[in-house]
Amino acid sequence: MRISNKNRTNAQKSTKKVDRGKTKQGVDKQEKYYKLLVETANRAGEGIILLQNINGKEGSIVFISDQVARVSGYSKEEVLRMSIADLVSPDSLPVVLERYRRRQMGEEVPPHTRSRC
């Protein structure tokens, strides 16, 4: 049996649509998971901060949970313009940065850090 190029192209298009559908379902599932994680942390009184190196600025804050805003006294918008060095007390900063750098290198470090603001 010979498969024409036209049939082959239609099959490829069909496969891409299925793959995109699976990807969207996967993304939707991850979004629900992270939303639940943040909501649970907020109810437990725990804050979540996500950091990323942006434009040479180490530890730029790219996400915070509502609890972080409440505890810090800053609005979410204010915190999202900061780096972790702006938010953490000077005596806690070396430990926080060391753990952040180790995570960036793929090392296993404790999943959370308690520090003073």
N, C-alpha and C positions, 0 to 999 in steps of 0.2 A: 504494500500500500504506500502510495506517495502522498506526502503532505505538501500542499502548495504553500508558497510564500505568504499568500493572503491569509490562509488558515493559521499559519505559524504566527503571523503578526497579531491576529485576533486572540490567539491563545496567550501570547505574551502580554497583551493589553489586559486580558482577564486576570492573569496572574498578578500584575501590578496593582489592579484594583483590590484584589483580595489582600495583598500584602499591605496596602495603605489602610485598609479596613482593620486588619489585625494590629497595625501600628497605632492607629487612633484608639482602638480599644485598650491597648497597652498603656498609652498615655493617659487616657481617661481613668484607668484603674490606678495608676501611680498618683494622679492628682487627687483622687478620693483618699488614697492612703495617706498622703502628706497632709491633706486638710484635716483628716481625723487625728493624725499625730500632733499637729499644732493645736487643735482644739483640746485634745486631752492634756497636753502640757499646760495650756492656759488654765484649764480647770484645776490642775494640780498645783498651780502657782509657780510653775517652772517656765523659764524663758528660753527661746531658741534664737540663736544668731547664726547666720551663714555669712562666711567671709570669702573674699576672692581678691587676688592681686589684680588691680586694674590700673593701667597706665603708669606702671612703676610704683604705685602706692600699695604697700603691703597691708593685707588685712582689711581691705575696704569692706564695709558692711553692705551686703546686697539683699539681706532679708532679716527682719526681726519679727518676733511674735508680739502680740498685744501686751503680753506680760512684761516684756523687756521695756516697752515704752512706759508702762505704768511705773515700774520700779526705777527706771532711770530718771523720770521726770521730764524727759524730752518727748516731743511728738515723733511719730514714726518718720515723718519727712525729714526732721532734723537729724535723727540717728542715721538715716540712709545716706546722708551727706558726710558721714564720719568714717573714720577707720577705727579699728579696735583700740588703737593707742589713744584715741580721743575719749573713749568710753570707760576704759578699765583704769583702776588706780595705779599709780606708778610702781608701787611695791608688788602688785600682782602681774604687771605687764610682762616681765621676763619669762615667767612660767607660761602664761597664755601664748606668747609668741613662739616659745620653744615648742610647745605642743602643736601649734598651728603649722610651723615649719616641718615638723616631723610627719604630720598628716599629709602635707603637700608632697613629701618624699615617699608616701605610701607605707610609712611605718604604723604599727598599731600602737595607739595611745588610748588612755582612758576616754570614754565616750563623752564625758562632760567635764567642765572645769568650773569650780565655784570661785568667784572673785568678787572683790568689792569694786563698786563704781566710784 
